[in-house]
Amino acid sequence: MGDSQEFDRVYERFQLIVNGPALFNAVITALELDVLGFISRHPGAPFEELQRHTEIQPHKLRVLMLALCSTELVGRRDGGYVNSSVAEEHLVTDRPEGWRDTLIGWRRFQYPAFPHMSSALRTGTNAAALDAYPGSGNTLYERLASDPELVASYHDSIGPFTHLFAHALLDNVEIAEVRKLLDVGGGDGTTAIKLVRRYAHAEVTIFDMPSVTRHAALGIPDDLEGRVLTHAGDIFEDDFPRGFDGILFSHSMEVFSPEHNIKLLAKAFEALPPGGKIFLYNMCASDDEQSGLLSARLSLFLNVLASGEGMAYPAGDYEQWLTEVGCASVRSYTGLPYEHALVVGVKE
Ligand SMILES: C[S@@+](CC[C@H](N)C(=O)[O-])C[C@H]1O[C@@H](n2cnc3c(N)ncnc32)[C@H](O)[C@@H]1O
């Protein structure tokens, strides 16, 4: 690519990024006012119909539609509006992996924290952004525990992403063979439920904080009783339960520092029988740490608010840690959708 084309490409990305916060909120407003849903049900709907449906002033709707059209999520056709296929597939959908609740969750839990970024990076702590939450503890997860509504709302916002990301994990030939899996930091049980639905021989135990396992237990369908179980505790302070042939860390290693992760991996290794496997499923920055928009946003969120540490480590970091705690054989499945990698270590 010539110099000027490269300049134009980066400048276009720059425009998207710096105008992004306003446009991000316009997308959420369009979801809340059912603009995208209405256009989906009435492709080609004229402005007047949309205005009657949303009941907002014509001028305000004009401004919102300019914003939506500028994102290209919505376009104009024959005097009316139509959704792009991206809007249809990812925003106007009843599928559990739709982005709607994720974006609403980013607005509530992530983006209010980012103005504290300079101080968080300078001081090396997440204290400033954590101040917005009641209770004690140095992580968002501990703070959420003081209020069941916060726990439910937070997990509702990460659930759709877990659905979206789970496909590549569930398709993996090694996870398919596990009979009893411990899901460390298993959250609301989305992965556990999907896994036992997919594999009739599988049983999964969610190991998470008591406030989260209580929430997860409410969502376990009756027909999966006895196949999706919960184990409440602190993954750092408490022993890992035994009797599992696989231990999964799905998005729970990104959250912590290398030192903390090695401690967790050593505990997992110790709890496994010979032949047992550790599965690390995470969003991973590229090896050269130069790309990955999802990885970059997540890493900033973790450091500014969630835990004050961690990042979307490149897959090589996980391989190194697994080797360090004693896994004889370590392999990576990289290039999975949404910047994911699965790293597997075997205890021999
Ligand atoms: C980013 S979420 C991952 C959720 C889920 N595994 C997924 O793939 O979406 C991290 C999880 O780790 C849990 N967690 C954080 N610190 C913990 C601790 N000290 N003890 C137990 N669970 C903890 C949180 O409650 C949360 O459910």
The ligand as an SDF file (V2000), in Angstrom:
LIG
                    3D

 27 29  0  0  0  0  0  0  0  0999 V2000
  -14.3430  -12.2220   33.3140 C   0  0  0  0  0  0  0  0  0  0  0  0
  -15.3400  -13.2190   34.3010 S   0  0  0  0  0  0  0  0  0  0  0  0
  -15.3590  -14.7370   33.3630 C   0  0  0  0  0  0  0  0  0  0  0  0
  -16.7060  -15.4050   33.3820 C   0  0  0  0  0  0  0  0  0  0  0  0
  -16.8660  -16.6380   32.4940 C   0  0  0  0  0  0  0  0  0  0  0  0
  -15.9150  -17.6670   32.8210 N   0  0  0  0  0  0  0  0  0  0  0  0
  -16.7700  -16.2840   31.0220 C   0  0  0  0  0  0  0  0  0  0  0  0
  -16.0630  -16.9880   30.2730 O   0  0  0  0  0  0  0  0  0  0  0  0
  -17.4480  -15.3510   30.5730 O   0  0  0  0  0  0  0  0  0  0  0  0
  -14.2710  -13.6020   35.6640 C   0  0  0  0  0  0  0  0  0  0  0  0
  -14.9350  -14.4140   36.7520 C   0  0  0  0  0  0  0  0  0  0  0  0
  -13.9750  -14.6520   37.7940 O   0  0  0  0  0  0  0  0  0  0  0  0
  -14.6630  -14.5710   39.0340 C   0  0  0  0  0  0  0  0  0  0  0  0
  -13.7160  -14.2520   40.1180 N   0  0  0  0  0  0  0  0  0  0  0  0
  -12.9250  -13.1620   40.2070 C   0  0  0  0  0  0  0  0  0  0  0  0
  -12.2000  -13.2100   41.3440 N   0  0  0  0  0  0  0  0  0  0  0  0
  -12.5460  -14.3540   41.9850 C   0  0  0  0  0  0  0  0  0  0  0  0
  -12.1400  -14.9530   43.2040 C   0  0  0  0  0  0  0  0  0  0  0  0
  -11.2140  -14.3970   43.9810 N   0  0  0  0  0  0  0  0  0  0  0  0
  -12.7130  -16.1450   43.5510 N   0  0  0  0  0  0  0  0  0  0  0  0
  -13.6540  -16.7220   42.7610 C   0  0  0  0  0  0  0  0  0  0  0  0
  -14.0630  -16.2040   41.5650 N   0  0  0  0  0  0  0  0  0  0  0  0
  -13.5170  -15.0300   41.2000 C   0  0  0  0  0  0  0  0  0  0  0  0
  -15.6860  -13.4730   38.8280 C   0  0  0  0  0  0  0  0  0  0  0  0
  -16.7380  -13.5100   39.7820 O   0  0  0  0  0  0  0  0  0  0  0  0
  -16.1290  -13.7390   37.3980 C   0  0  0  0  0  0  0  0  0  0  0  0
  -17.2510  -14.5810   37.3460 O   0  0  0  0  0  0  0  0  0  0  0  0
  1  2  1  0
  2  3  1  0
  2 10  1  0
  3  4  1  0
  4  5  1  0
  5  6  1  0
  5  7  1  0
  7  8  2  0
  7  9  1  0
 10 11  1  0
 11 12  1  0
 11 26  1  0
 12 13  1  0
 13 14  1  0
 13 24  1  0
 14 15  1  0
 14 23  1  0
 15 16  2  0
 16 17  1  0
 17 18  1  0
 17 23  2  0
 18 19  1  0
 18 20  2  0
 20 21  1  0
 21 22  2  0
 22 23  1  0
 24 25  1  0
 24 26  1  0
 26 27  1  0
M  CHG  2   2   1   9  -1
M  END
$$$$
